[in-house]
């Protein structure tokens, strides 16, 4: 059941981000960049959570970081930089 909860949480976050994006694009065109940035941040957070849950499933990331394992922190940092770079490049190309 925990995997279903995590999937539902990710879908809920994406739905909230998309709803805020639609609301801002329809009603507040001058502030549309905020909605796009919020959707991109939600997508990046969801992807990092998905990577931590399904790709690194045999490795308790936060427990390793608490123990002082620097490699765990560097692995998460590398994933976040990779996802952030992809999102930023897609955002720049779309304009």
BAPA-495156 format. One line per field, with one value per atom (N, C-alpha, C): residue number from 0; atom name; x, y, z. Coordinates in Angstrom, 3 decimals. Example, Ala and Ser with C-alpha at 12.3 -4.5 7.8 and 13.67 -1.06 7.14 Angstrom:
BEGIN
vexpa	c(0 0 0 1 1 1) $
dokol	c(N CA C N CA C) $
east	c(13.190 12.300 13.200 12.850 13.670 12.900) $
north	c(-5.690 -4.500 -3.300 -2.250 -1.060 0.030) $
up	c(7.800 7.800 7.800 7.080 7.140 7.870) $
This chain:
BEGIN
vexpa	c(0 0 0 1 1 1 2 2 2 3 3 3 4 4 4 5 5 5 6 6 6 7 7 7 8 8 8 9 9 9 10 10 10 11 11 11 12 12 12 13 13 13 14 14 14 15 15 15 16 16 16 17 17 17 18 18 18 19 19 19 20 20 20 21 21 21 22 22 22 23 23 23 24 24 24 25 25 25 26 26 26 27 27 27 28 28 28 29 29 29 30 30 30 31 31 31 32 32 32 33 33 33 34 34 34 35 35 35 36 36 36 37 37 37 38 38 38 39 39 39 40 40 40 41 41 41 42 42 42 43 43 43 44 44 44 45 45 45 46 46 46 47 47 47 48 48 48 49 49 49 50 50 50 51 51 51 52 52 52 53 53 53 54 54 54 55 55 55 56 56 56 57 57 57 58 58 58 59 59 59 60 60 60 61 61 61 62 62 62 63 63 63 64 64 64 65 65 65 66 66 66 67 67 67 68 68 68 69 69 69 70 70 70 71 71 71 72 72 72 73 73 73 74 74 74 75 75 75 76 76 76 77 77 77 78 78 78 79 79 79 80 80 80 81 81 81 82 82 82 83 83 83 84 84 84 85 85 85 86 86 86 87 87 87 88 88 88 89 89 89 90 90 90 91 91 91 92 92 92 93 93 93 94 94 94) $
dokol	c(N CA C N CA C N CA C N CA C N CA C N CA C N CA C N CA C N CA C N CA C N CA C N CA C N CA C N CA C N CA C N CA C N CA C N CA C N CA C N CA C N CA C N CA C N CA C N CA C N CA C N CA C N CA C N CA C N CA C N CA C N CA C N CA C N CA C N CA C N CA C N CA C N CA C N CA C N CA C N CA C N CA C N CA C N CA C N CA C N CA C N CA C N CA C N CA C N CA C N CA C N CA C N CA C N CA C N CA C N CA C N CA C N CA C N CA C N CA C N CA C N CA C N CA C N CA C N CA C N CA C N CA C N CA C N CA C N CA C N CA C N CA C N CA C N CA C N CA C N CA C N CA C N CA C N CA C N CA C N CA C N CA C N CA C N CA C N CA C N CA C N CA C N CA C N CA C N CA C N CA C N CA C N CA C N CA C N CA C N CA C) $
east	c(0.801 0.000 0.847 2.069 2.868 3.227 3.454 3.793 2.625 1.398 0.212 0.051 0.340 0.261 1.266 2.478 3.485 3.118 2.557 2.125 1.000 0.064 -1.045 -0.551 0.454 1.024 1.667 2.410 3.054 1.995 0.969 -0.107 -0.850 -1.028 -1.684 -0.850 0.454 1.322 1.308 1.344 1.300 -0.036 -1.127 -2.450 -2.571 -2.038 -2.068 -1.242 -0.063 0.766 0.087 -0.551 -1.249 -2.457 -3.144 -4.285 -3.865 -2.785 -2.279 -1.802 -1.153 -0.714 -1.910 -2.961 -4.150 -4.792 -4.910 -5.525 -4.755 -3.452 -2.640 -2.664 -2.595 -2.601 -3.939 -5.039 -6.356 -6.665 -6.286 -6.722 -5.634 -4.419 -3.326 -2.196 -2.435 -1.454 -0.122 -0.173 1.068 1.981 1.393 2.168 2.314 2.233 2.217 3.530 4.637 5.914 5.941 5.196 5.142 4.494 3.405 2.727 3.582 4.278 5.162 6.306 6.868 7.956 7.468 6.249 5.684 5.460 4.961 4.768 6.108 7.121 8.443 9.057 8.897 9.429 8.710 7.401 6.636 7.070 7.292 7.749 9.120 10.022 11.366 11.310 10.473 10.340 9.756 8.763 8.171 9.160 9.974 10.978 12.054 12.486 13.475 12.906 11.644 11.005 10.862 10.499 10.363 11.704 12.766 14.103 14.502 14.238 14.597 13.785 12.538 11.672 11.921 12.027 12.064 13.450 14.280 15.615 16.546 16.475 17.333 16.557 15.721 14.827 15.559 16.717 17.452 18.364 18.232 19.164 18.363 18.417 17.693 18.522 18.155 18.970 19.123 18.023 18.093 18.815 18.701 19.442 20.941 21.318 22.735 23.279 22.481 22.919 23.072 22.153 22.251 23.507 23.897 25.114 26.380 26.253 27.420 28.025 27.291 27.782 27.668 28.796 28.798 28.400 28.632 28.283 26.777 26.000 24.536 24.075 24.626 24.282 24.725 25.901 26.388 25.554 25.066 24.221 22.909 22.289 21.052 21.316 22.439 22.795 22.990 23.620 23.817 22.487 21.578 20.255 19.509 19.588 18.861 19.460 20.771 21.394 20.996 20.969 20.580 19.129 18.235 16.827 16.654 17.309 17.215 17.739 18.842 19.392 18.441 17.842 16.883 15.673 15.164 13.979 14.313 15.449 15.827 16.040 16.691 16.916 15.598 14.686 13.372 12.599 12.734 12.041 12.596 13.905 14.519 14.173 14.179 13.887 12.430 11.519 10.101 9.773 10.623 10.343 10.833) $
north	c(-1.206 0.000 1.275 1.256 2.491 2.945 2.023 2.436 3.133 2.651 3.286 4.685 4.841 6.172 7.124 6.650 7.531 7.900 6.973 7.286 8.313 8.110 9.059 10.436 10.484 11.767 12.493 11.763 12.375 12.905 12.097 12.546 13.747 13.766 14.909 16.176 16.079 17.242 17.760 16.840 17.255 17.899 17.342 17.910 19.308 19.495 20.820 21.816 21.397 22.280 22.651 21.667 21.946 22.853 22.656 23.519 24.959 25.133 26.488 27.111 26.316 26.821 27.279 26.458 26.838 28.094 28.164 29.320 30.598 30.527 31.713 32.077 31.072 31.370 31.960 31.549 32.045 33.415 33.627 34.825 35.872 35.450 36.375 36.229 36.623 36.442 37.132 38.235 38.960 38.149 37.237 36.434 34.989 34.755 33.387 32.647 33.339 32.665 31.977 32.525 31.906 30.527 30.421 29.137 28.114 28.533 27.619 27.174 28.094 27.740 26.795 27.013 26.134 24.731 24.637 23.328 22.627 23.364 22.764 22.306 23.087 22.686 21.445 21.378 20.207 18.977 19.146 18.034 17.543 18.471 18.084 17.364 17.847 17.199 15.799 15.674 14.362 13.392 13.879 13.016 12.583 13.504 13.130 12.103 12.269 11.308 9.953 9.969 8.718 8.009 8.763 8.159 7.566 8.296 7.799 6.560 6.511 5.392 4.162 4.334 3.170 2.848 3.814 3.507 3.105 3.835 3.558 2.807 1.842 1.178 0.323 -0.175 -0.998 -0.199 1.099 1.975 3.047 3.059 4.075 5.359 6.257 7.441 8.331 8.634 9.563 8.965 7.655 7.006 7.052 6.870 6.943 8.363 9.364 10.748 11.042 10.522 10.722 10.064 8.942 8.261 9.006 9.948 10.712 10.220 9.412 8.902 10.016 10.569 11.692 11.250 9.990 9.504 9.545 9.305 9.347 10.762 11.727 13.114 13.554 13.110 13.454 12.796 11.586 10.911 11.675 12.083 12.871 14.222 14.833 16.104 15.939 14.849 14.602 14.411 13.648 13.476 14.802 15.594 16.873 17.835 17.848 18.702 18.238 16.932 16.392 16.751 16.554 16.880 18.383 19.172 20.629 21.127 20.561 20.969 20.643 19.461 19.082 20.000 20.316 21.174 22.590 23.101 24.460 24.530 23.531 23.573 23.432 22.636 22.525 23.837 24.500 25.766 26.850 26.872 27.882 27.640 26.378 26.054 26.388 26.189 26.423 27.899 28.791 30.218 30.619) $
up	c(0.000 0.000 0.000 0.613 0.591 -0.816 -1.751 -3.106 -3.772 -3.507 -4.059 -3.491 -2.192 -1.579 -2.214 -2.478 -3.062 -4.493 -5.243 -6.599 -6.564 -5.642 -5.524 -5.080 -4.219 -3.802 -4.978 -5.788 -6.952 -7.913 -8.173 -9.063 -8.493 -7.182 -6.541 -6.700 -6.510 -6.668 -8.103 -9.055 -10.461 -10.779 -10.246 -10.471 -9.865 -8.673 -8.035 -8.851 -9.300 -10.121 -11.425 -12.065 -13.320 -13.085 -11.962 -11.640 -11.396 -10.672 -10.431 -11.735 -12.584 -13.883 -14.715 -14.776 -15.544 -14.968 -13.645 -12.996 -13.307 -13.241 -13.504 -14.987 -15.861 -17.293 -17.744 -17.124 -17.509 -16.911 -15.667 -14.953 -14.748 -14.655 -14.326 -15.341 -16.568 -17.638 -17.330 -16.626 -16.329 -15.401 -14.623 -13.680 -14.147 -15.445 -15.954 -15.711 -15.614 -15.365 -14.010 -13.045 -11.722 -11.805 -12.534 -12.674 -13.384 -14.410 -15.139 -14.235 -13.490 -12.576 -11.480 -10.994 -9.972 -10.524 -11.749 -12.366 -12.591 -13.020 -13.226 -11.904 -10.858 -9.552 -9.032 -9.244 -8.826 -9.616 -10.902 -11.732 -11.277 -10.999 -10.548 -9.202 -8.291 -6.989 -7.140 -7.993 -8.241 -8.857 -9.788 -10.406 -9.408 -8.557 -7.538 -6.571 -6.192 -5.300 -5.994 -7.280 -8.022 -8.155 -8.415 -8.508 -7.171 -6.094 -4.770 -4.408 -4.852 -4.491 -5.355 -6.685 -7.564 -8.103 -8.340 -8.858 -7.714 -6.622 -5.459 -4.381 -4.767 -3.816 -2.793 -3.105 -2.154 -1.243 -1.291 -0.582 0.131 1.468 2.242 2.233 1.343 1.064 2.288 2.941 4.070 5.263 5.456 6.532 6.246 4.994 4.621 4.813 4.493 4.685 6.171 7.005 8.457 9.025 8.438 8.895 8.506 7.583 7.163 5.858 5.132 3.853 2.812 2.438 1.495 0.091 -0.240 -1.579 -1.800 -0.763 -0.898 -1.217 -0.518 -0.796 -2.183 -2.592 -3.926 -5.021 -4.769 -5.761 -5.938 -4.837 -4.934 -5.583 -5.264 -5.891 -7.402 -7.807 -9.241 -9.950 -9.347 -9.945 -10.031 -8.978 -8.993 -10.023 -10.173 -11.193 -12.589 -12.805 -14.103 -14.439 -13.500 -13.738 -13.916 -13.078 -13.205 -14.536 -15.003 -16.301 -17.439 -17.382 -18.430 -18.424 -17.255 -17.171 -17.627 -17.207 -17.618 -19.121 -19.690 -21.135 -21.888 -21.400 -22.056 -21.919 -20.786 -20.555 -21.477 -21.662 -22.519 -23.995 -24.420 -25.809 -26.150 -25.180 -25.462 -25.641 -25.185 -25.355 -26.695) $
